[in-house]
Amino acid sequence: MEQSDIWRLSATELTALTRNGDLSAEETVQSSLDRMREVNPALNAVVEDLGSEALERARALDNSRAQGEPTGPLHGVPVTIKINVDQKGHATTNGVIALKDVIAPDDAPIVANLQNAGAIVIGRTNTPEFSFRADTDNPLHGRTYNPWGDHISPGGSSGGAGAAVMAGIGALAHGNDIGGSLRFPAAANGAVTVKPGLGRVPAWNPSQKAERGLLAQSMSVQGLITRSAADLHLSMPSLITADPRDPFHVPIPWRGETLKEPIKVAFTKNTFGYALHPEVEKALDTAREALVDAGYHVEEIDPPDVFECGRNGYRALMGEVLTMMKGDIEAAGSQTIRDIFDVYFQEFPPILETDLLRMMAQRSYYAREWSLFLQDYPLVLSPFLPQPFFRPDRDTEGAEGVHEVLGCAVYSYAMNFLGLPAACVPSRLADLPQGQQPINVQIAAQRWREDLAVDAALVIEERVGQMAPVLWNKMDKTE
């Protein structure tokens, strides 16, 4: 393979070559760095180039392997890290100018786990201010663009991660998700992800000066965005390695017990009064057909009330944000993010005080109802969004914009409130008047059964193929 084409390989393909010595870690990293420097000026997905230290680490890994040292499961795989997570010696800006000099004293657990597995960090990716938008732009680092074209937002808050991995900048991209921030970028860019369930991946930022709110702790998770579902099976076992800095991490294996076949899948097109776009419906039908042909038993049946659970969960989160974050947003946020939060509070009227405590207690009711349902139907196939992905800055366009971006995304944040895993995978490439764009569906799963969701995503991917954005075969989108 030509050096210039190594960046095209998946993490699974790369490790097959690097671990047996057919490809050096230095070669893989250099190819990804070359690719990054070619396409990133058009995307602004990576906002800190770590090429020098990445090459130094790659050479060290090559030397260790040459001396007979064992290789990790992600040996030589180039990865990116989102700028809201600590990486020792680098700024954890969270897209906020006031945080540009917050230098991490140590690695967050997910960074440590990736590097301990042999992965090599080549850059840090963009996020919106406070990592609290479904689009990616901020005054510190600027706007990130989608490799499919400027007609689609790159998603958020892990928009830099999604754009990077789908443009060939690294085989794996770290991101996180409190209401959809792994799945929105996956859907926007035609990538694959699984939002892990509560307690699955250890998390903590050594630079933080105070603990996050209880809902932020219980709804936010760390994960990866990839081009291939198989790469999630390869990499997630390393991510879930225990770290004592997260006292609520659940140390269980990636693969759970084998379920009796055929595995039952609940299938729903219910969008709770929001219009279901014909292209989303076709994507759902394709995903269902793929699962049926693979031997799953797919039954059209609605799961417990997603709308009530999701809306109440996000209103509770907004109550916590209003109480604990509003001062920071007002003091350090741009006018754009302050205006967006004002509309968030209109779209999701914050639940406060005693009512907030009651809703946090009610969370167990919703989780129990879903747990019982998932005993019979271990997977739930649903829309992710009822419409194709929105355009950049749609959430700056007042109440209507925020409603299209977040208001209708109940299948997304309901899973965060419930603490359940949910994969997001493209199942259709739509030809729309504004241009081509991928359409993703969501697959929720039993608690701690991310592996089942990824299995189903892999089946769907095998049916439709991996997505290749406009930029994939171009060195510069301006050509």
N, C-alpha and C positions, 0 to 999 in steps of 0.2 A: 504494500500500500504506500502511496505517495505521502510524504510528510504533510503536504498541504491538505490531505483528506482525512487525517486521523481524527480531527474534531468531529467528523460525522458519526463516529462510532458511539454506540450506547455504552453505558457503564458496564453492562453485562458483557458486551463484546470486548471492551477494553481490558477488563480484568482477566479474561481468558488469555489475552496476549501478554499483559504485563506480568502476571504471576508466574508464567512459564518462561519468561525471558525473551519472547519473540518481539517485544516492544519495550523500550525503556520508559520509565516514568518521566524522564527529561523530555523524550520525544512527544509524549502525550501532552505534557504541559505546554511545551513550546508551540505545538500545533493549535491548542486552544487559545493561547495568548496571541498568536498571529491572527486567528479568527476574530478574537475580541477587538483587536486594534483595527481591523478592517471594517467591522460592521457597527461597533459600539458608537462611533461618532454620529451615526444616523439614528441610533436608538436611545442613547443615554440610559441604558439599563444598568450598567456597572458604573458607579460613581467613585470608586477607588480601585486603581490598578495595583495589584499585589504581585506583579510579575517577577520582580527580583527575588523576593523571599520564596515565591513558589518554585522557581527554578533551583534555588539553593536547597529547598526541602526535597525536591525531586532527585537531585544528585545524591543527597544523603540516603534516600530510600534505595536508589540504585546500588550504592556502595554496600548497604546493609544486605541486600539480596545477594550481591556478588560474594559476600563473605559467609553465605549460608544461613543468614538470619531468616526466620519465617516471615512470610508476607501476610498482610491483613486482607480481609475480604474486599476492600476497596482500594487495593494497592495501585497508586498512580492515577486515580480517577480525579480529574479536575472538577472542583465544585465552587459555587459562589455562596456567600453568606450575606443575608439581609442586614442593613445598617442599623436595625433596632435591637440587635443581639450582640453581646460582648465578644470581642476577639482581642486577645491581649495585645496591647500596644497601639490599638486603633480606636478611632472615635466612634462612639455609639450615638450618632446624631439624631436618630429617629426622625430625620427630615426637618429638624428644628434648628434655626440659626443659633439660638441660645445654648444649644447642646453641642455645638461644633467642637468644643475643646474637652468634652467628657471622654477621657481616654480610659479604656477598659484595663483594670489591673490584672485580669486573668480571663481565661476562656470560659464562656458559658458551657454547660454540660453538652449541648448538641454540637458545639464546635469541637470540644475535646473528644467526643465520641466519634465524629467523622474523621478527625485526624488520627486518632488511635487505630482506626480501621484502615489507615493508609491513604485516605483521600487528601488532596492538596488544594488549598484555597487559592484561587487565582484572582479573586476580586470581591468587592462588596457591592451589593445591589440596592437600588433606590426604593424608597417608600414615601408615601405622603406624610404630611405633618402629623405627628403623634401616631402614625400608622392607623389612621381612623377614617380612611376613605376607600371606596371601591374603585378609585382611579388613582393614578400616581403622578403627582406634581408637587413641588414645594419650592419656597423661595431660596433655599440653600443650594440644592442640587439641580433644580429645574425639572422639566417634564420628561417622562419616559414615553417612548413611542412603541407601537405594536408592530412586530415584523410582518404582519399580514397587511398593514397599510394604515394610513392616518385616519381612516374612517372608523376605526375601532379603538376604544380605550384599551390600554394594556391590562386593565384591571388593577385591583389594589386589595389589601395594601401591599402585597408581595408582587407588585407589578414589575419591578425591575427583575425579579427572579424569573417570572413567567416569560417575559420578553427575552431575557438572556438565554435561557435553556432552549427555547424554540428557535433562536437564531444561531444556535451552535456554540454558544459561549459557555463551555462546561457541560458535562454530561448530567450533572445533578445540580439543583438549585435549592438552597435552603429558603424556607419561608415559615410564616406562622399564621394562625387563624383564630380570631375571637368571634367572628360572625360570618366568615367566609373568605378570609384573606389568603388562604391557599387555593380555594376552589374558584373564586372570581378570576384570578389570573390564569388558572388552568383553562377555564371556560373561554376567556378572552383570547388566549393564544393557541388553543387547540392542544394543550398539554394534558398530562395525566397526574393526578395526585390522590392521596388519601389523607383526609383530616383525621388524625389519630383521636381516639377517645380519651377521656379524662384519665390522667395518671399514667398514660402509656409511654410518653417520652419525657425524660427528666428536663426540668426547665428552671432557670434562675439567672439573673444578670448580676455578676459580682460588683458592677458599678452602681447599682441602685442604692439609694439612700433610705428608702422606706419600702415596706411590703405593699404590694398591689391590693386593690379591693378584693373582697371574697369572690364576687362574681367574675372579675377579671381573672382571678386565679383558677376558677373552676370552668370558665368558658374558653380560655386561651390555650392553644396547644402549638407545639413545634412540629414541623414536618418537612417534606421535600416535594418539589415539582420536577417532573421528569418528562422525557419524550416517549418513554415506553413503560407500560405497566410492569413488565418483567424487571425493570430497574428498581421498582419499589420492593419487590420480593428480595432482590439482591441487597439493598441498602438499609431497609427498615430494621432488620435484626441488629445492626450496629447502632442505630439511633436509639433503640430502646434499652441499651445497656444502662444499668442502674448507676446513679450518682447520689451520694449521701446529702448533697446540697438541696435536693428535692425530697423532703420528708414524706411526700404523698405519692411518690412514684410506685407503680405496681410492677414488681419484677416477675413477669410471667413470659413464657416463650412466645416468639412471633407466631408460630404455627400452633393452632389449637387442635382439639380432638376432631377426628374425622366424623362428619355428620352422616346420618343415614340418607341415602339417595333415593329418589331425586330430591335435591334441595329445593324447598318451596320459596318462591319469590313473590312478594306482594307487588303488584303493578298498578300504578295510579297515574291518571292524567288530570286529577283534580287540581285546579289552580285558584279555587276559592273566589270566583267571580272575576279574576284577572283574565284577559283574553289570552288564549293559548294560540300562539302563532303556528301556522301550518308547518313551517320548517322544524319547529320544536316537536310538534306531533310526529312528523316523519322520523326525527331522530329517536324519539321514544319507541316507535314501532320497530325501527331497525335494531335497537338494543334488545327489545323483547324477543324478536325473531332469532337473534344471535344466541340468547340464553336458552330459548326453547330448543334450538338445533343442537346445542351442546349438552342437552339432557336435564336442564333445570325445569322444574314444574312452576310455570308462571301463571298466576291467577290475578285477574283484575279485581282488586279489593282495596278500599281505603284504609290506611293505618289510623291509629288514634289521631285526634284533632291536631294537625300540624299548625294550622292557622292560629288557634288560641294559644298553643304552647309557644310558638315562635314569637308572636306579637307580644305576649306577656313577658317572655324572657328578655326580649330586646328593650321593652319599656323598663324592666327592672334594671338592666344594664345601664340604660340612660339615667335612671335615678342615681345609681352609683357614680356614674361619670359626672353628673351635675353636682353631686356632693363632694367628690374627691378630686376631680380634674378641672372643673370649670375655671378655677382661679389660674391654673397654669396655662390653659388655652387662651384666656383673656390676656395674660401677661406676656406670653411668648409666641402666640400664634399670629399668623397673618390675618388680614381682614377677610380673606377668602375662607380660611378654615373657621373663623369665628362665625361668619355668615352661614356656612354649611351646618355648624352645630346648632345654630338657632333654628334652622329648618328641621334638623334631626329631632329636636325637642318638640316640634310641632307634629311631625310624622309619628313619633313615638313618645307620647306624653309621659314624662318620667314618673315612675312609681316611687314614692318617698316615704320616709319615716316608718310608722307602724305598718302601713300597707306594703312597704318594701320587705320588711321582715316576713310578713305573711306570704308574699309571693316567693321569697326564697325558700320558705317551708313548702309551698305548693309545688316547687320544682320536683320534690320527691314523688308527688302524686303523678305528675306527667311522666317521669322516668319509670315509675312502676307500671303504668299503663302500657308504655312501649316495651318494657321488658317482657311483660306477659304476651303481648302481640308477637314479639320476635321469637318467642319459644316455638310458635307455630310457623312463622314466616321469618327465617333467619336473615333474609335480605329484603330490602324495599327499593324498587326501581321507580324513580319519580323524575319530574323535571328538576333542573337546577334553577333556571330562570324561565318564566313563561314566554319570554320574547328573546330574539337574538340579542347578542351583547350590544350595549349602548355605545354611543360616541364619546370621545374625550370631553371632559368638563360638563357632562350631562348633569352631574350633581350640583353644579353651581347655578343651575337654572331654576331656582326656587322650589316650591312645593312639588310641582309636577315632575321636575327632574329628580329630586330625591325619592319621590314615590316610585318612579321607574327603576331607579338604581337599587334602592334598598327596600322600599316599602313592600314590593311584591316578592322579595327573596326569602319567604318564610321557610322554605325547605332548607335554606342555608343555615340561618341562625338558630332555628329550632334544634338542629343537631348539636350546636354548641351548648345550648341551655340544658339539653338532655345529657350531654357528655358522651354521645355515641359516635362511633367512627362513621365516616362517609367518604366514599371515593367519588371522583369526578372525572369523566372520561369522554372524549369526543366520539360521537356516533354518526355525525353527518357533516358534510361540507356544503354549505348553502350558497347558492348564487342569488344574491340580493341586488337591488338597484344600485346600492352604494358600493358593492364589490363582494368578493368571496369572503366568507368567514365560517369558522367551525361552530358547531352546536354541540354542547356537552350535556350529558345527563348525569344524575346523581344516583349512587347506590349506597344506601345506609345499611348498617349491619348490626348484629348483636354486639353487646358490650365486649370489648377486648378481642373482637374477631375482625380486625382490619384485614387479616389474611383472606377471609371470605370475600370481602368487598373487592380486594385487588384481584382475586381469582376471576370474579365476574367481569371486572374491567378488562382483564386480559382477553377473555372470550370475546367481548365487544370489539376490542382493538383488532383482534385477529380477523374479525368480519369486515371491518371498514378500512383497516390499514392505519398507519401512523400519519398524522397531519404534517404537511410540508408547506410552511408559509411562503409568501412571495419572496422574502429575503433569503430563503434557504439556499437557493442556487444562484444567488447574486452576491457579489462582494461589496456592493454599495447600492442602496435602493435608488440612488439618483442616476444610475447608469441608464 
